[in-house]
Amino acid sequence: MGTYRADYAWPRIKVILEFDGRGKYYDYRPTAEALLLERRRETALMDLGWRVVRLTWADLERPDLVAARLAAAFEAAA
């Protein structure tokens, strides 16, 4: 598996909040490689029981949407 860093997490209920920005997929390695590594990482975390909520920075302009998605993840984790 490995050690992973999340943008934000609620460890007690195993919910992770991830912000997907352009840099994550384009700035550090070839995009195809970045996508594959990110998918493997997310799969490993889900296999350990984590729920991952993915947001873009533009989503923050819709706090109602963010709140609803997090509330759904919290409820599913309970």
N, C-alpha and C positions, 0 to 999 in steps of 0.2 A: 504494500500500500504506500505508505509514506507519510510525511508531515505536510499539512496543508495550512495555509493562512487564508482566513476569510476576511472580507471587508468588514463584516459585523456578524456576530453570532449570539444566540441565546442557547448556551450549552445545556442548560437544565432540560430544555424541551427539544434540543437538537434541530434548531432552525437557523439557517444561514441566509444572510442578505448579501447578495453580490451585485455590484455595480459594473455593468458592461460598457466600457468606454472604447472608443476607437483605438487608443494606444495599446490596449491589452492584446488586440488581434493583428495590429499592423506595425508597431514600433520596435518590437524586441526580437522577432524571429519571423520567418515566412508565415503568412496567414494560414495556410493549410496545416502547418505544424502546430501553430498556436491553437487552432480549433480542435485538432486531435488531442492535444495535451489537456486542454480545458475539458473536453468531453470525458476523457479518462479520469480526470480528477473528480468531476461531478459524479460519475458513476461509482467511483470508489467511496465517496462520501455518502451517497444514497445507499450503497450496500451496507454501510455502517449505521444506517437508520436516520441519517440527516435529511431534512427537507430543505431544498434550495429555492429561494425566491430571487429571481434575476430581474434587475431594473436597469434602465438606462438613465442617464442624468436628466434627459428630457421628461422622464416619468415624474420627477420631483415637482414638475409644474402642475401635476394632478395629485395633490395630497390625498384626495378621496380614493383614488385608484390605489395608491401605495398602501393606505390604511386598510382597504378591503383585501388586498392581496396578502398582507401580513396577517390580518385577522383570520383569513382562511387557512393559512399555514399554521398559525397558532392553534386553531380549533382542530385541524387534522392531526396535529402532534399530540394533542391532549388525550 
